[in-house]
Amino acid sequence: MLDNFLFYLNDMVHNPMHTLTVIFNLIIIESLLSIDNAAVLATMVMGLTQKKRDKALKYGILGAYIFRGLALVFASLLLSIWWLKPLGGAYLLFLCISWFLKKKDSHTITNESSELGSQETWIYKKVKSLIGPFWSTVLMVELMDLAFSIDNVFAAVAFSENILLISIGVFIGILAMRFVAQWFVILMKNYPFLENISYIVIGLLGLKLTLSLYEYYFPDSQLTIVLSSHSMEAAISVITILLFVTPILFSKFIKRK
């Protein structure tokens, strides 16, 4: 256990720029996803009274922290069981493709996701009849927290296989959810295209994880050597930053003209 910790720590120390870019990207992804998460959870509790609504959201925040922690444990499994990586990649690709298909049909991921917890669904009605409206809403909120946590851990593993680096990035991201999310809401109101870009990034990360299937079956190929290198991890991090920063700078430049 200690040997693994020292190995991962040594890797971070000897690759400082890669370490910083991965942590920065994890904060961005966590914060951007948290905006959608918060919007979904807020929609799910709208049917409750104000007092119960606040209480349900507090349970939701607690669940988010617990499931993020459990997701980090799952991350170590994701790194040790080879077929979980391409499976996770396929899931991220599904999220990306679903987002753009639904957007094409004039729907949003938030609206679609919130329907999972709405009182119109048969699942909600069934659970509500068993445990009542408040606890059924809390249960649905926690299920959504679990789903969001799985999304995030798949995205995190695509950036790096250093579990210590992933843990630091995700936990900083959790803190960022409380302090940075509101700023990201304003940013995304000013630059609505950032939401599309966040799902393009998710698709890119999904593609990288899916390609681990090729790495497993062709471990000695030149492509596998490139895909599994630190250079590829660094490139993914840099591309992610550029995807977010370049359109904002271009938009500011156009406005000045």
Steps between C-alpha positions, in 0.01 A plus 500: 500500500779741602706396197209585270453838671870584461495386137205725414646790700835464323321499164327829592823663620689408184217616270391831662346657188299188425389485864381862499318472165319181609389657830390815317300297248335291772391821676351632173317175420374460860377861510332488159328170573394629843293774333290241317494288816373787714236595243372141488489462879324836542234394248449166676410658837267769363191299595582525874431783743780754551609348834506143365659619178797648688530186708494275193771710332718472812469121475586537132821694575597243766435221251714676239798498737449138606455370145801700373707327769364159402562584136869551579511149645335386178770688306765262634287210373461676169878506467549136601216334301583558135151466350350768727694771317354435151160448664530838673619653173195366318282650774662844463459481122134413557459810721661718234297361209176510703558864590537612138212282377269641766623851430420443134144417606485824704542323834776531761674246717375683806136478397534135406687409818258684723218287366661206680403660829175667400167400643382396154722191481364162601818425699444807719131415549584143604766606751279786627221256584746297712699764692321831445575808286793641703712184531420392144630837378813463716553149359473627143742784581753251640466277191577800282799581725627145442459534122683836499786354707547216251509752213773697675723206588494372141600849382777524764659167407517609136737782602743287700556155653667651809242426773658755737477770235140403421411515873655845545332633186156359584504623861613847391219478246252421778609814685478691173137391467416719802714802414538500123168360372320836529777667300470229235124561480569866417776399258270257318226764479750731330643218288221241442724301264704382801233241577542345155878510541477319836321211325754503216768457768300216658484337155875544455566341840258218411689436176832481687360247750337295223835475319635314805326199341753524217784543751397178677493283187802662329735591790816515285369711215634851435153649550472338846838644601380846397156466666645384834777760516524806727516708183150386401364579849660845480360552149146413616534749786628778273231433236233520772627837621521633144144382423371713788732800479531557123126561428477742796801700378365494143158617622659789692702594192185506281312714755781756508473534122 
